[in-house]
Amino acid sequence: MSNNDKSVVSRLRKLISEGAYAPGERLGEVAVAEQLGVSRTPVRLAFRTLEQEGLLQQAGKRGFMVREFTQADVHCAVEVRGVLEGLAARRLAEQGLSPSVDKELKFWIQKEKTNRQRVSCRVRYQSME
């Protein structure tokens, strides 16, 4: 998959997660390609990738639609995440933290703190207006 194809997948994934396309909404290759400013080929590949990820589903014989998630789907995902986080914590406790992972973890923690500070400053500034 080329960088352009990956970019289309990322952009389409973001649009879906942000609600630009409603659950159950049918997506057409031509309309999405025009919106993203690309040809239909990377959109077609993105649709297939996002179907494999579970964000899209086949809409009849032609086309795709945004998958609707039920409460049961969300509950199951949270349950799986909890199990995976528990496994990760146990493995970390058993094996310890390598210096490279420690460095990367500290980087991401600092980045998150910086992002939160920016948001906090923005909220305070907006409330003063």
N, C-alpha and C positions, 0 to 999 in steps of 0.2 A: 504494500500500500504506500503510495507516494505521500509526501508532506501535504500536498494540496488535498488529497483524499482524507488524510487524518484531520486536517483543519476543518473540512466540511463536517466530518463526524463530530468533532468537538463543538463546533458552532451549533449544529443541529441539536446535540445533546443538551447544550446550555439553554437553547430556546425552549426545548421541551421542559426542562427542569424549572425554568423561570415562569412557565405557564403561558408562553406565547402561543402555544398550540394546546388546546383544551383536551382533556381526556376524552377519547372517543372520536376526536376530530380526524377526518380523513385527510391524508397528505398526498398531494400530487407532485410527481417529479418535476413537471414543468414549472409549476408555481413556486416550489421550494428553490429550484435552480435559479429562477429569476430573482427571487428575494435575496439569495446568497450571492448572486452575480457569478455563477459558475455554470458549466455545462451539465447536462442530465447524467452523464456517466458517474461522476463522483457522488452525486445525490443518490443514484441507484445503489452504489456500493455502501454509502452511509446508511441507507434504509436497511440493507441486509445486516450490517454490523449492529445497528440499534435493535433490530429484531432479535438477534442472538443475545443481546444484553437484556432483553425483556422490556425495553421502552416502547417498541412498536410491535404491532401484530398485523398479520395478513388481513386485508379487508376484501374478502372474496377471492376471486381468481386474479384480480389486478389491484395493485396498490396496497398501501399500508395505512394504518390509523394508530393514533397515540393510545397506548394501553391504559386502561382504567385499573387502578389499584384498589382492592377492597381493604376493609379493616383487617381481615384475616391475613392478607398479603403483608401488610405493614407489621402486624404482630409477629408473624413468622420471621420477617427480616430482622426485627429487633431482637428476637430470641436467638437467631443465628449469630448476630453481631455480638451479643453477650457471651455466647459460648466461645467465639473466636478471641474476644478480648481476654477472657479468662485463660484460655490456652496460651496466648501470647505472654500474659503476666507470669504464668507458671514457668514457661520456658525461660523467660528472662531471669526469674528468680533462681532457677536451676543452673543456668549457663553463664549468667552475668552479662554485662554490657561491654561490647568491644569498644575500643577507643574511637573507631570511625563512626560507629552508630551513636555513641555518646555525643560526639561533635555535631553530627547531623541533627540529633534530637534537640540539642541546645540551640542550634540555628533556627529550627522551626518554632521552638517555644518563644524565642526572642522576636521572630517575625510576627507571630500571633499577638504578642504583647504590643508591638508597634502598631499593628492594625487596629487593635482595640483602643489604643490611645488616640489614634487618628479619628476613629468613629466617635469617641467620647468628646473630643475637642469640637468636632463638627456639630454634634448634638447641642453642646453648650453654646456654641456660636449661634446656631439657628434659634435657640430659645431666647437669646438676647435681642434678636431682631424684632 
